[in-house]
């Protein structure tokens, strides 16, 4: 049997799927909010957060940092063209919150948005980065007896 473990270094909402299930309108057929999927990658110098937001304009996305909690929120509006025959794509508001490590410099966080993917580059605090110790190649003298 295979076990799938998901590592979430930022303590994202553990009940995301349950939240989506209950976020329906009165008739239960249309989703009026959604939780965009995200990936968190770690490099030697920073964390990379990638959030899938197809159909969401960058001006409809807000990114805030308050007491180590990074919050990404916004909304996607439904398409009003033609008569609906099938509606499966969620629309409405969304919020994702991630707890960042202590010491993150909020002024150094960079956000890019292209092809429906929001990318956040969050530099690691200096105390979290591994410290490299250089090995000197100088010669040492032997002690003569």
N, C-alpha and C positions, 0 to 999 in steps of 0.2 A: 504494500500500500504506500502511496506517495503522499507526503505531507507538504502542503503549500504554506509557507510563512511569508507574511508581508511585513517588511520592516518599515516603520514610519518614524523617522527620527524627529519629526516635528509634531507628533501627537495630534494628527488630524482627526476629524470627527469619526469615532469608531462605529457609529450607527448610521452612516451615510445612506446605505440601501434602505434601511427601515424608514429614514426620513423621507426618501423619495416615494416610498410606497404610500405614505400617509399624506403627501402633498398633492392631493387631487381636489378637483372642484366637487360640488354637491352631487353631481350625477356619477362621479367616479370614472369618467371616461377621458378627461383631459387633464394633463399635467399642467399646473399653473406655476410651477417653479422647478428648478432642477439643481443638481449638484454636479458641476463640471468635473470630469476626471483630471487628475494631475499626477505627475511623476516628480520625484525628488531624487536628484543625482548628487553625488559628493565627489569633489576633486580634492586635490591637495590644498588648494587655496580658497575654494568657495563651494557653496551649495547652488545647484541649478534647479529651479522649480519651473516646470512646464505645465501649463494649464490649457486644456483644449476648450476653445470658445468659438466654434464655427458659427458664423452668422451674427456674431456680436461685434459691434463697432468699438474701436478702442476708446472713443469718447464716452461710451456707456459702461466703462469699467473703472472702478475706484480701488486704489491700493492704499492702505493705511497701516501704520505701525504704531501701536500703543502698548507700552509696558511689555515688550518682547512678543506681543501677539501681532502677527502680520495677517491682515484681513483683506481678502480680495472679494469684491462684490460688484454687482451690476445687474443687467437685465437683457433679455432677448425678446423682441416683439414677434408675434405671429405674422405670417404673410397674409395680407388681405386681398390678394389677387385670386379671382375666381371663387367658385363654390367648393367647399371642402368635401372631398370624397373619402379621404383617409388622413388622419392626423396622428403621427407617431413622434414627431420631433418635439421635445419639450420646449416651452417658452416660459417667460416670466422672470422672476428675480432669482438670484443665486448669491450665496455667501460661502466662502471657504476661509477657515482660520487655521493658521499654523503658529505654533509656539517656537520662537527662535532661541538659539542658545544665548546665554548672557554675554554681553560685551560686543554684540554685533553693532557696527557703526552704520546707523541708518542713512547717513549721507552718502555712503558708498554703494548702496543697493541700486542696481540698474535694472530697468524694465524695457523689454523690446516686445513688439507685437507684429507678427507677420504670418500670413497664411492661416489665420484663425487660431494661432498658438501664442499665448502670452508666456514669455520667458523672463524669469527673475534671476539675476545673478546676485547672490548674497555672500559677501566675503566672510570668511571664517574669522572669529576673533583671534588675536595673536596667541592667546593662551591655549587655544585648541589646535592650532597648526603644529604639526610635528617639527621639532627642532632638529636640524641637521648639524652634526658635529664634524668638522673637517679633520682629516687625519694628516698631520704634517709628515712630510717625507724627508725631513732633515736628518742628518746623521747624529748619532749620539756617541759620546766618547766612552771607551772602556776604561775601567779603573785598573791601573797597573799595580801589581803587588811588589 
